[in-house]
Amino acid sequence: MSEAAFPSNPKHVPIVGPMPSRGQDLARVSHEQTFPLVDRRSGLSLREFRHEYLFPQRPVVITDTLNGWAALAKWTFPFFAGRYGRDQVRVYRYDREEEFQDKAAEHVTFGSYIEAVTSQDWSSYPYYLRDNWRLLHDHPELATDYRVPKYFFDWYRGLPRFLRMPYPRLFLGPKGAVTPLHTDIWGTHAWLSQLVGRKRWMLFSPDQSRLHYDAKVRVDAPDLDRYPRYREVRPVEATIGPGDTIFVPSRWAHWVVSLDPTISLTGNYMAYGCFGIALSSTMKEFLGKRVGGRLYRRR
């Protein structure tokens, strides 16, 4: 995919645009509106990444992190269907009112799911394979096809294994698949590498949380009577395609839509800028479960 398809911001131009005027309110909050673009960079050194994006907590699309990945050419829908089509996978049905709920999850064969997402779109088949780590766990040979980009060294590696969640994870879905507005688990940073198809991202800096009501707003259908401050949001956006990796800093809310049938590999990690919130949230989650389990067993 050519660089020309995704113009980059000039280096010293802020990625957050001006506040909309009153007459622009409705257009401003529409997901069809064009917003200021996230930087697109290649040949980025670790020092540049840290000083220009990690330390100031700015998102960036890095266009050459997948160089050398076998997965970029290998992990296609026919590959997964042919090699792992008999595996059972958990997929989530999207409801326009409740969005994704565990109660709406179903188990299907991977092959039948792939056939559906490549022949239908979100309107006729609103099912998403999300946050799937099981396939990578059950088929460790897949780990030879990728490597976590050098920019995203994970401080969780220094913690006991029981305090870590399994990453990376797979997302596969049809054209039109939506990930609702959210911030990532435990305040961690995130990266997502695109292997097949394109995704459009809208991202909101942490200081705008009150404007999107802590991610309660439906970006594709905002209720401005219920959430009037959403008129004032100033998102940035990015469209990523095969070979691109997006970095999403801690506490940046984001909404994502697939422009094609897509395959993505993603991970959350702890590093500078999220150490305190990530570590405390992790300890509360895992240690709370352990202590609670012991207390329950003693009853």
C-alpha positions in Angstrom: 0.0 0.0 0.0 1.5 3.3 -1.1 2.5 6.1 1.3 0.6 8.5 -1.0 -2.7 6.7 0.0 -2.1 7.9 3.6 -0.8 11.4 3.8 1.3 12.3 6.9 1.1 15.4 9.0 3.9 17.8 8.7 6.3 17.1 11.5 5.6 20.1 13.6 1.8 20.5 13.0 -0.3 19.4 16.0 -2.5 16.4 15.5 -5.4 17.9 17.3 -7.4 20.3 15.3 -9.3 23.4 16.2 -12.6 23.4 18.1 -15.6 23.2 15.8 -17.9 26.1 15.4 -21.5 25.8 16.4 -22.5 25.4 12.8 -20.1 22.5 12.4 -21.2 20.5 15.4 -23.2 17.8 13.7 -20.6 17.3 11.0 -17.8 17.3 13.6 -19.1 14.3 15.5 -20.0 12.3 12.4 -17.7 9.3 11.9 -17.8 10.1 8.2 -16.1 13.5 8.8 -12.4 13.8 8.0 -10.4 14.7 11.1 -6.7 15.6 11.6 -4.5 12.7 10.8 -2.2 10.7 13.0 1.4 10.8 12.0 2.7 8.1 9.6 6.3 7.3 10.0 8.9 4.9 8.7 12.5 4.3 9.6 11.7 5.5 13.1 14.5 4.9 15.6 13.8 3.8 19.2 15.0 7.2 20.4 12.7 9.0 18.0 9.7 6.8 19.0 10.3 7.4 22.6 10.8 11.1 22.5 8.2 12.0 19.8 5.4 9.5 20.7 5.9 7.4 23.8 7.0 10.1 26.3 4.5 12.8 25.1 1.8 10.1 24.7 0.9 10.6 21.1 -0.4 7.9 18.7 1.5 7.1 15.6 1.3 4.7 12.6 4.6 3.0 11.8 4.6 1.7 8.3 7.6 -0.7 8.3 7.5 -2.7 11.5 6.3 -5.8 9.7 9.2 -6.0 7.4 10.4 -9.6 7.7 7.2 -11.0 9.1 6.2 -14.2 7.4 2.7 -13.5 8.7 2.3 -10.5 6.4 2.1 -12.6 3.3 1.2 -15.9 4.9 -1.7 -15.1 7.3 -4.6 -14.9 4.8 -8.2 -16.1 5.1 -7.5 -19.1 2.8 -4.4 -19.9 5.0 -6.3 -20.0 8.2 -9.3 -21.8 6.7 -7.1 -24.5 5.1 -4.8 -25.0 8.1 -7.1 -24.4 11.1 -10.6 -24.5 9.7 -11.7 -27.3 12.0 -10.8 -25.4 15.2 -13.6 -24.1 17.3 -13.5 -20.3 17.8 -15.5 -18.0 19.9 -17.2 -15.1 18.1 -19.2 -12.3 19.4 -22.5 -11.0 17.9 -22.9 -7.3 17.8 -26.1 -5.7 18.9 -26.8 -2.1 18.0 -28.2 -1.4 21.5 -26.0 -3.6 23.8 -23.0 -3.8 21.4 -20.8 -6.8 22.5 -22.0 -9.0 25.4 -20.5 -12.3 26.6 -24.0 -13.7 26.6 -24.1 -13.2 22.8 -20.9 -15.2 22.2 -21.1 -18.4 20.1 -18.7 -21.2 19.1 -18.3 -22.0 15.4 -15.7 -23.7 13.3 -13.0 -21.3 12.2 -13.6 -22.4 8.6 -17.3 -21.6 8.6 -16.6 -18.3 10.2 -14.1 -17.3 7.6 -16.4 -18.3 4.8 -19.1 -16.0 6.3 -16.9 -13.0 6.9 -15.4 -13.1 3.4 -18.8 -13.5 1.7 -20.9 -11.2 3.9 -20.6 -7.8 5.6 -21.5 -6.5 9.0 -25.1 -5.8 8.1 -25.8 -9.4 7.3 -23.2 -11.1 9.5 -22.5 -9.0 12.6 -20.0 -11.4 14.2 -16.5 -10.6 15.3 -13.6 -12.8 16.4 -12.1 -10.5 19.0 -9.1 -10.8 21.4 -8.5 -14.4 20.4 -5.3 -15.7 22.0 -6.4 -19.3 22.0 -5.4 -20.0 18.4 -1.9 -18.8 19.0 -1.7 -20.8 22.2 -2.9 -24.0 20.6 -0.7 -23.6 17.5 2.7 -22.4 18.8 4.2 -22.8 15.3 2.4 -19.5 14.4 4.8 -17.6 16.7 7.6 -18.1 14.2 5.7 -15.9 11.7 5.8 -12.7 13.7 7.8 -10.8 16.3 6.6 -8.0 18.5 7.9 -4.7 17.1 11.0 -3.4 18.9 9.2 -0.2 20.0 6.9 -2.1 22.4 9.0 -3.7 25.0 6.7 -4.9 27.7 7.5 -4.3 31.4 5.1 -7.1 32.3 7.9 -9.5 31.4 9.4 -8.6 34.8 6.3 -9.9 36.7 5.4 -13.5 37.6 3.6 -15.3 34.8 0.3 -15.4 36.7 0.2 -11.6 36.6 0.3 -11.5 32.8 -2.4 -11.8 30.3 -1.8 -13.8 27.1 -0.7 -11.6 24.2 -0.6 -11.0 21.3 -4.2 -11.7 20.1 -6.0 -12.0 16.8 -8.9 -10.0 15.4 -10.8 -11.2 12.3 -14.0 -9.8 11.0 -16.1 -8.8 8.0 -16.3 -5.5 6.2 -18.0 -3.0 8.5 -17.0 -4.7 11.8 -17.0 -2.2 14.6 -15.0 -2.0 17.8 -17.0 0.4 20.1 -15.4 3.4 21.7 -13.3 2.3 24.7 -10.0 2.7 26.5 -7.8 -0.3 26.9 -7.6 -2.6 29.9 -5.7 -1.5 33.0 -4.6 1.8 31.3 -2.0 -0.1 29.2 -0.5 1.0 25.9 -1.5 -0.9 22.8 -0.2 -1.8 19.4 -2.0 -3.3 16.5 -0.5 -4.6 13.3 -2.6 -4.9 10.2 -2.2 -8.0 8.1 -5.3 -8.1 5.8 -7.7 -5.3 4.8 -8.0 -1.8 6.1 -9.2 -0.3 9.4 -10.2 3.3 10.2 -9.5 4.5 13.7 -10.8 7.5 15.6 -8.8 8.4 18.7 -9.5 10.8 21.6 -6.9 12.1 23.9 -7.3 11.5 27.6 -8.2 15.1 28.4 -11.4 14.6 26.3 -12.9 11.8 28.5 -15.5 14.1 29.9 -16.5 15.1 26.3 -17.2 11.5 25.3 -18.6 10.6 28.8 -15.9 8.0 29.6 -16.5 6.2 26.2 -20.3 5.9 26.7 -21.0 7.7 23.4 -21.8 5.7 20.2 -19.4 7.3 17.7 -21.3 6.0 14.7 -24.7 7.2 16.1 -24.1 9.8 18.9 -27.1 10.9 21.0 -26.3 14.6 21.3 -29.4 15.2 23.5 -28.1 12.8 26.0 -24.4 13.6 25.6 -24.3 17.2 24.5 -20.6 17.8 25.4 -19.7 15.3 22.6 -20.2 18.2 20.2 -16.9 19.6 21.4 -14.7 16.5 20.8 -11.5 16.9 18.8 -10.5 13.4 17.6 -7.7 12.4 15.3 -7.9 9.6 12.8 -5.9 7.1 11.0 -6.5 4.5 8.3 -4.2 1.5 8.4 -3.6 -1.2 5.9 -1.4 -4.3 5.5 2.1 -3.7 6.9 1.0 -0.8 9.2 1.2 -0.8 13.0 -0.6 1.7 15.1 0.6 2.7 18.6 -2.3 3.7 21.0 -1.0 5.4 24.2 -2.5 4.7 27.6 -6.0 6.1 28.2 -6.5 7.2 24.6 -10.1 6.2 23.8 -10.6 4.8 20.3 -13.2 3.5 17.9 -12.4 1.3 15.0 -14.3 0.2 11.8 -13.1 -2.3 9.3 -13.3 -1.0 5.7 -12.7 -4.5 4.3 -12.6 -8.1 5.7 -9.7 -7.8 8.1 -7.1 -9.7 10.0 -5.1 -8.0 12.7 -2.6 -8.9 15.4 -2.6 -6.8 18.6 -1.1 -6.6 22.1 -1.3 -4.5 25.2 1.7 -3.7 27.3 3.1 -1.8 30.2 5.9 0.8 29.7 6.8 4.4 30.5 3.6 6.5 30.8 1.3 3.8 32.2 3.4 1.9 34.8 1.5 3.1 37.8 -2.0 2.7 36.6 -1.2 -0.6 34.8 0.6 -2.2 37.7 -1.9 -1.2 40.3 -4.8 -2.3 38.1 -3.1 -5.6 37.4 -2.4 -6.3 41.1 -5.9 -5.5 42.1 -7.4 -7.8 39.4 -5.2 -10.8 39.8 -4.4 -10.7 43.5 -8.1 -9.9 44.2 -9.1 -13.1 42.4 -6.5 -15.2 44.2 -7.4 -13.9 47.7 -11.1 -14.1 46.9 -10.7 -17.7 45.7 -8.9 -18.7 48.8 -11.5 -17.1 51.1 -14.3 -18.9 49.1 -12.6 -22.3 49.4 -12.3 -21.8 53.2 -16.0 -21.4 53.7 
